[in-house]
Structure formats: C-alpha cells, structure tokens
Amino acid sequence: MVTELVPARLDLSAIADRIASDLVRVRLTPNGVRLTTPVLFPSGAHVSLVIHGGPSHFIVTDDGAASYEAELMGASGIFLRAARDVSQKTGVRFNDHELFEIDAPADRLPGFIAIVADAARMAVEQSALKLAEHIETEARQSIADRLISIFGKLAVAHDAKIMGASQHTWKFDAAVNCGDRMVLFALTTPSANSVASSFVKLDDVRRLDPPPRNVAVLTKRAAFKPDQITILNRAAKLISADDPDADYRKLVA
C-alpha cells in the first residue's frame, strides 16, 4: 500500500491568495495606500509605492524610496542623473525627489504600478553600478599612487599594457620594474566579473617565458569568497589594498 504524500485535492485558490499576500502587502495610510511590491532594490529591500487620488484617476509614486536607497549607499548625486535618464526612457516623471506617474486611470492602475516600481529599481540599480565604477576607478589610481610612493615614479608604469602568451594585450593597473623582473598589479574586487577578468589576464601572462611576477590587489579581502581566493591564488600572489608598505616591498624583492 502506497502512502499518499499530498492531499487528493489542493485548494489552488487558497494557495494563490497566500502567494499574492506574501508577494504584495497593502497598508492604508493618511497619505494614501502604501503598496510593498515584489520588485527589489539592489540592497534587497522591496520597492514600496504610495497610491492616492481616485476614484477614477490616481497618482502612483515611489514616495522618494529610490532616492532614499541611493542616499544610504552614498550615491545621491549619481542618483539624480540616473533617475533623469530613467525618466526619459520610461516616461515616468521625476521631480528630483520621487519617481511618479500622475493621472493613472483606475482600469490601468496595475500596469502603472509595475512601471513605476521598475523605474525606481532601475534608477537605483544604475546608481549602484556608477558608484561601483567610480570607487573602482579611484581605487586603481590610489594603488598606482601608492606604488609610486613606495618604489619611486621611475619604477612604476600606470595602466601598463602587456602581451600574454595568447598574444592578447592586457592592461594592468600598474607595473613595477625591479631589475631583472617586472611585477604586475591587478586591482580586483569581489564581483564575479572582476575576479574572472583578473584571473584570465594574470593566468595568460604567467605563461610567458620568463613570466612576470603577478599580484592581485584585493579591495577588501574579507569580502571575497573562499573559492575566489583559491582561483586568484592559482595565477598570482595576493595582497590587500590596505596592507602595509612592507608587504608590498616583499612582493617586489
């Protein structure tokens, strides 16, 4: 005899209602209806909207939620440009504080809710990407400046271009000439793209004969996963961006 693992009949309507209530939460406030959507900001927070007006036309707004998310990550200035760009592309209005759609007809309200929520997500997502690019650019310049302060300007080449064993030319953040050998430095962040990019070029140049000495400079070692550290270790020596000068000298000695 086979034990029945599931009920013979499922109440799909009840399941659907439960899923909907978990994905979307609605709360009545003095300013209108606050709707928490399943759309996520890069931080993992849910995009929330406020709906007010009626009965035939409504205003759907993020009530400054996207702007607040950008402020938390330190990207307020970047967000203003990103939100204006998203506004032009999507048609959702932006008033330097909130993304909103005014005069949303009642019969098309769900569609406008989806559009405004996605616009808020896109604006914050673009801000996060631009902020990461800005931070990485500053970090690359900082590494080059630090190497110059340690080894001298004549020994350091910024944005050095090296041809690997594959005959592809790679750009490294800095190269230090130490007599008979060149030491290449590649700034690496915990993002999967950065780890993969650093590994590919470091692995290619280490196959040269004779090979240069490779160094992957980790922006924040604690943020890297163990498998990322293992992968990078196969192609380079590892050092943290904030390690003392003596550790950098050891790599070049």
PLY file of the C-alpha trace (Angstrom):
ply
format ascii 1.0
element vertex 253
property float x
property float y
property float z
element edge 252
property int vertex1
property int vertex2
end_header
0.00 0.00 0.00
1.40 3.42 -1.05
1.04 6.26 1.42
-0.46 9.37 -0.15
2.06 12.17 0.31
-0.21 15.06 -0.75
-3.91 15.69 -0.35
-6.01 14.34 -3.16
-7.36 17.80 -3.79
-5.47 21.07 -3.41
-7.26 24.33 -2.79
-5.43 26.25 -5.54
-7.43 29.39 -4.87
-6.25 29.49 -1.25
-2.65 28.85 -2.33
-2.85 31.63 -4.92
-4.24 34.04 -2.31
-1.45 33.14 0.11
1.24 33.66 -2.54
-0.25 37.01 -3.55
-0.38 38.18 0.07
3.26 37.18 0.54
4.40 38.98 -2.62
2.37 42.15 -2.25
1.48 43.90 1.00
-1.02 46.75 1.17
-1.46 49.23 4.02
-3.79 52.20 4.30
-2.04 55.40 5.49
-3.14 59.05 5.86
-1.32 59.79 2.57
-2.96 57.00 0.62
-2.41 53.30 0.07
1.16 52.06 0.61
1.95 49.06 -1.53
5.01 46.87 -0.96
5.86 45.20 -4.27
7.93 42.06 -5.04
10.38 44.26 -7.02
13.74 44.51 -5.25
16.31 47.28 -4.94
19.99 46.18 -5.17
20.11 46.23 -1.35
17.42 43.54 -1.22
14.77 45.94 0.10
11.37 45.79 -1.56
10.24 48.72 -3.69
7.27 50.36 -1.98
4.83 52.73 -3.65
2.15 55.12 -2.48
-1.14 55.41 -4.39
-3.53 58.26 -3.78
-6.29 60.09 -5.58
-9.35 58.49 -7.13
-11.94 57.36 -7.75
-11.26 57.26 -11.49
-7.68 58.60 -11.63
-4.74 58.07 -9.30
-1.17 59.14 -8.65
1.38 56.31 -8.27
4.66 57.37 -6.66
7.68 55.75 -5.01
7.41 58.49 -2.36
11.17 59.08 -2.51
12.05 55.44 -1.73
14.56 55.18 -4.59
16.18 58.46 -3.59
16.48 57.20 -0.01
18.10 53.95 -1.16
20.66 55.93 -3.16
21.33 58.20 -0.17
22.03 55.15 2.03
24.72 53.95 -0.40
26.24 57.42 -0.72
25.14 57.94 -4.31
22.70 60.85 -4.09
24.40 62.93 -6.81
24.72 59.94 -9.11
21.07 59.06 -8.48
19.81 62.41 -9.76
21.43 61.78 -13.14
20.33 58.15 -13.24
16.73 58.96 -12.32
16.51 61.65 -15.00
17.84 59.16 -17.54
15.31 56.52 -16.46
12.56 59.15 -16.55
13.34 59.97 -20.18
13.46 56.32 -21.19
10.34 55.14 -19.38
8.13 58.23 -19.37
7.81 58.06 -15.58
8.11 61.55 -14.15
10.85 62.61 -11.72
10.92 65.79 -9.63
14.41 65.48 -8.08
12.95 63.53 -5.14
10.42 60.96 -6.25
9.59 58.92 -9.30
5.90 59.04 -10.05
3.17 58.67 -12.62
0.33 61.13 -12.37
-3.20 60.63 -13.65
-3.12 56.83 -13.79
-6.57 55.58 -14.86
-8.21 53.13 -12.48
-8.57 50.45 -15.15
-4.82 50.60 -15.90
-3.59 51.02 -12.34
-1.79 47.64 -12.06
0.23 48.43 -15.18
1.26 51.85 -13.89
2.23 50.31 -10.54
4.55 47.88 -12.33
6.07 50.65 -14.46
6.81 52.98 -11.53
8.21 50.17 -9.37
10.53 49.05 -12.17
11.63 52.63 -12.86
12.56 53.05 -9.18
14.54 49.80 -9.29
16.35 50.77 -12.49
17.32 54.22 -11.16
18.87 52.74 -8.01
20.50 49.91 -9.94
22.13 52.37 -12.35
23.27 54.48 -9.40
24.85 51.44 -7.72
26.71 50.47 -10.91
28.01 54.01 -11.48
29.06 54.28 -7.84
30.95 50.97 -8.06
32.71 52.17 -11.23
33.66 55.45 -9.53
35.00 53.68 -6.44
36.96 51.21 -8.56
38.48 54.00 -10.66
39.58 55.82 -7.52
40.99 52.58 -6.07
43.03 51.92 -9.24
44.52 55.40 -9.12
45.18 55.01 -5.40
47.12 51.77 -5.97
49.29 53.38 -8.66
49.95 56.41 -6.46
50.87 54.19 -3.54
53.30 52.11 -5.59
54.94 55.33 -6.79
55.34 56.49 -3.20
56.96 53.14 -2.29
59.15 52.43 -5.31
59.54 55.82 -6.96
57.99 57.31 -10.07
60.61 55.96 -12.48
60.00 52.35 -11.41
56.20 52.39 -11.80
54.19 52.33 -15.01
50.49 53.20 -14.62
47.99 51.33 -16.85
50.74 49.08 -18.20
49.95 47.07 -21.33
51.45 43.57 -21.51
51.05 40.93 -24.22
50.27 37.50 -22.79
51.17 34.04 -24.06
47.98 34.07 -26.14
49.27 37.17 -27.99
46.44 39.19 -26.49
47.45 42.54 -24.97
46.19 43.10 -21.43
46.05 46.28 -19.38
47.26 46.15 -15.77
46.71 48.84 -13.18
50.43 49.17 -12.58
53.76 47.53 -13.33
56.87 47.85 -11.20
60.27 47.26 -12.78
62.60 45.63 -10.28
65.74 44.96 -12.26
65.51 41.57 -13.93
61.77 41.09 -13.43
58.54 43.01 -13.85
55.83 42.87 -11.18
52.27 43.33 -12.46
49.45 44.58 -10.23
45.75 43.93 -10.96
43.16 45.54 -8.69
40.40 43.01 -8.02
37.00 43.49 -6.39
34.79 40.69 -5.00
32.44 40.87 -8.00
32.40 37.75 -10.16
33.27 39.78 -13.27
36.29 41.37 -11.63
37.63 38.05 -10.30
37.18 36.37 -13.69
38.76 39.28 -15.57
41.78 39.40 -13.26
42.31 35.65 -13.39
42.17 35.46 -17.19
44.82 38.13 -17.77
47.01 37.05 -14.84
46.90 33.43 -15.98
47.78 34.40 -19.56
50.83 36.49 -18.68
52.16 33.95 -16.16
52.59 31.56 -19.09
55.20 33.82 -20.66
58.83 32.74 -20.64
60.15 34.20 -18.46
56.94 35.10 -16.61
56.43 38.38 -14.76
55.58 38.32 -11.08
51.80 38.68 -10.74
49.96 40.38 -7.88
46.21 40.60 -7.40
45.36 43.56 -5.15
42.17 42.76 -3.24
39.99 45.75 -2.42
38.69 44.08 0.76
39.93 40.56 1.45
37.15 39.72 3.92
34.53 40.30 1.20
35.98 37.62 -1.09
34.57 34.09 -1.06
36.98 31.21 -0.35
36.64 29.85 -3.90
37.51 33.28 -5.33
40.68 33.38 -3.23
41.58 29.87 -4.43
41.09 30.83 -8.08
43.17 34.01 -7.84
45.93 32.21 -5.93
46.48 29.98 -8.96
47.61 32.92 -11.05
49.05 35.49 -8.65
50.26 36.45 -5.23
47.53 38.16 -3.22
47.72 41.34 -1.20
45.09 43.63 0.28
44.87 47.24 -0.80
45.33 48.39 2.81
48.26 46.11 3.68
51.39 47.93 4.96
54.11 49.17 2.61
56.49 46.49 3.90
54.25 43.76 2.45
54.37 45.44 -0.97
58.16 45.64 -0.79
58.34 41.90 -0.06
56.38 41.13 -3.24
58.86 43.05 -5.36
62.05 41.98 -3.56
0 1
1 2
2 3
3 4
4 5
5 6
6 7
7 8
8 9
9 10
10 11
11 12
12 13
13 14
14 15
15 16
16 17
17 18
18 19
19 20
20 21
21 22
22 23
23 24
24 25
25 26
26 27
27 28
28 29
29 30
30 31
31 32
32 33
33 34
34 35
35 36
36 37
37 38
38 39
39 40
40 41
41 42
42 43
43 44
44 45
45 46
46 47
47 48
48 49
49 50
50 51
51 52
52 53
53 54
54 55
55 56
56 57
57 58
58 59
59 60
60 61
61 62
62 63
63 64
64 65
65 66
66 67
67 68
68 69
69 70
70 71
71 72
72 73
73 74
74 75
75 76
76 77
77 78
78 79
79 80
80 81
81 82
82 83
83 84
84 85
85 86
86 87
87 88
88 89
89 90
90 91
91 92
92 93
93 94
94 95
95 96
96 97
97 98
98 99
99 100
100 101
101 102
102 103
103 104
104 105
105 106
106 107
107 108
108 109
109 110
110 111
111 112
112 113
113 114
114 115
115 116
116 117
117 118
118 119
119 120
120 121
121 122
122 123
123 124
124 125
125 126
126 127
127 128
128 129
129 130
130 131
131 132
132 133
133 134
134 135
135 136
136 137
137 138
138 139
139 140
140 141
141 142
142 143
143 144
144 145
145 146
146 147
147 148
148 149
149 150
150 151
151 152
152 153
153 154
154 155
155 156
156 157
157 158
158 159
159 160
160 161
161 162
162 163
163 164
164 165
165 166
166 167
167 168
168 169
169 170
170 171
171 172
172 173
173 174
174 175
175 176
176 177
177 178
178 179
179 180
180 181
181 182
182 183
183 184
184 185
185 186
186 187
187 188
188 189
189 190
190 191
191 192
192 193
193 194
194 195
195 196
196 197
197 198
198 199
199 200
200 201
201 202
202 203
203 204
204 205
205 206
206 207
207 208
208 209
209 210
210 211
211 212
212 213
213 214
214 215
215 216
216 217
217 218
218 219
219 220
220 221
221 222
222 223
223 224
224 225
225 226
226 227
227 228
228 229
229 230
230 231
231 232
232 233
233 234
234 235
235 236
236 237
237 238
238 239
239 240
240 241
241 242
242 243
243 244
244 245
245 246
246 247
247 248
248 249
249 250
250 251
251 252
